[in-house]
Amino acid sequence: MNLLWFYVAIVLAISDVLHTTLMWKVFNNFYIVLGGLIFQTTHSNWQTWVIHEIMEAMFHFIVLSIVFLNPTIGILAALIHFIIDLTHTVFIRDMGELQHRALHFLIESLFFILIYGF
């Protein structure tokens, strides 16, 4: 079995941790100001949140496209991560960090197994 699915899921998980670390620990003040600017433009919490998720998906697209030198993998990874973030935020409100990471890894792994595993 081709292990590309596993590598993509691992790199996407690392990319998510990298995004969280960069945005909330390194660029925290900038990120809060950017969120405020987006909110002032949209005047809507949910639109601000969706824009945040889109920007996060773009981050994952860039990271995975560079790591695998394949923009198709970057697009697929960003898309599945975006969809999971939207759905679990809407349907599962209280989720700890470990459960959040596990849910993402499980669904992303299954998604990439279907594409690259067989």
Secondary structure per residue as TSV (DSSP state, phi and psi in degrees):
chain	resnum	aa	ss	phi	psi
A	1	M	-	360.0	137.3
A	2	N	-	-70.0	131.1
A	3	L	-	-94.6	11.1
A	4	L	H	-57.1	-38.7
A	5	W	H	-56.7	-40.2
A	6	F	H	-68.6	-44.7
A	7	Y	H	-62.5	-41.1
A	8	V	H	-64.7	-43.8
A	9	A	H	-64.2	-38.9
A	10	I	H	-66.6	-47.2
A	11	V	H	-64.6	-37.3
A	12	L	H	-65.1	-39.7
A	13	A	H	-64.5	-42.3
A	14	I	H	-64.3	-41.1
A	15	S	H	-61.2	-38.3
A	16	D	H	-66.4	-42.6
A	17	V	H	-65.6	-40.5
A	18	L	H	-62.1	-43.3
A	19	H	H	-61.7	-47.1
A	20	T	H	-60.2	-45.8
A	21	T	H	-64.2	-47.0
A	22	L	I	-63.0	-47.5
A	23	M	I	-76.0	-36.7
A	24	W	I	-98.6	-14.3
A	25	K	I	-116.2	-35.6
A	26	V	I	-93.2	-52.1
A	27	F	S	-106.3	34.9
A	28	N	H	-54.9	-51.7
A	29	N	H	-63.6	-44.3
A	30	F	H	-60.4	-42.4
A	31	Y	H	-64.4	-39.7
A	32	I	H	-67.6	-42.5
A	33	V	H	-64.3	-42.8
A	34	L	H	-59.8	-43.2
A	35	G	H	-60.4	-40.4
A	36	G	H	-65.0	-40.4
A	37	L	H	-64.9	-41.1
A	38	I	H	-64.3	-43.5
A	39	F	H	-63.2	-40.8
A	40	Q	H	-62.8	-29.7
A	41	T	H	-78.0	-41.6
A	42	T	H	-92.4	-29.4
A	43	H	-	57.4	31.0
A	44	S	-	-146.3	128.4
A	45	N	H	-63.2	-45.0
A	46	W	H	-70.3	-34.8
A	47	Q	H	-68.3	-38.3
A	48	T	H	-61.9	-43.5
A	49	W	H	-63.9	-43.6
A	50	V	H	-64.3	-40.2
A	51	I	H	-63.1	-40.6
A	52	H	H	-58.6	-45.8
A	53	E	H	-64.9	-36.6
A	54	I	H	-65.5	-42.7
A	55	M	H	-65.4	-37.0
A	56	E	H	-64.8	-40.9
A	57	A	H	-62.8	-38.5
A	58	M	H	-64.1	-38.4
A	59	F	H	-59.5	-48.0
A	60	H	H	-64.3	-38.2
A	61	F	H	-58.0	-47.2
A	62	I	H	-64.3	-47.9
A	63	V	H	-62.0	-50.2
A	64	L	H	-71.0	-33.2
A	65	S	H	-63.8	-38.6
A	66	I	H	-71.7	-46.7
A	67	V	H	-61.8	-44.4
A	68	F	H	-97.0	-1.7
A	69	L	T	50.4	41.7
A	70	N	-	-150.0	105.7
A	71	P	H	-66.7	-23.0
A	72	T	H	-64.4	-44.3
A	73	I	H	-62.8	-40.8
A	74	G	H	-60.8	-43.5
A	75	I	H	-65.5	-46.5
A	76	L	H	-62.5	-43.5
A	77	A	H	-64.2	-45.2
A	78	A	H	-63.7	-41.7
A	79	L	H	-64.7	-48.4
A	80	I	H	-67.7	-37.7
A	81	H	H	-64.6	-42.8
A	82	F	H	-60.5	-46.7
A	83	I	H	-63.3	-43.1
A	84	I	H	-64.0	-44.5
A	85	D	H	-59.5	-44.5
A	86	L	H	-63.2	-48.1
A	87	T	H	-69.8	-42.9
A	88	H	H	-73.0	-26.5
A	89	T	H	-71.4	-35.6
A	90	V	H	-76.4	-43.7
A	91	F	H	-97.7	-23.9
A	92	I	-	-124.9	96.7
A	93	R	-	-75.9	-47.7
A	94	D	-	-102.2	105.1
A	95	M	-	-140.3	128.5
A	96	G	-	-73.6	170.3
A	97	E	H	-61.3	-44.9
A	98	L	H	-64.6	-43.5
A	99	Q	H	-64.0	-39.5
A	100	H	H	-60.4	-49.8
A	101	R	H	-64.8	-40.8
A	102	A	H	-65.4	-42.4
A	103	L	H	-60.2	-47.7
A	104	H	H	-59.3	-48.7
A	105	F	H	-62.8	-41.6
A	106	L	H	-62.3	-52.8
A	107	I	H	-68.5	-42.0
A	108	E	H	-64.6	-39.4
A	109	S	H	-61.6	-47.2
A	110	L	H	-61.1	-41.0
A	111	F	H	-60.0	-47.4
A	112	F	H	-76.9	-24.3
A	113	I	I	-64.1	-42.9
A	114	L	I	-61.8	-33.0
A	115	I	I	-87.2	-48.9
A	116	Y	I	-112.5	-7.2
A	117	G	I	-84.9	-18.8
A	118	F	-	-105.8	360.0
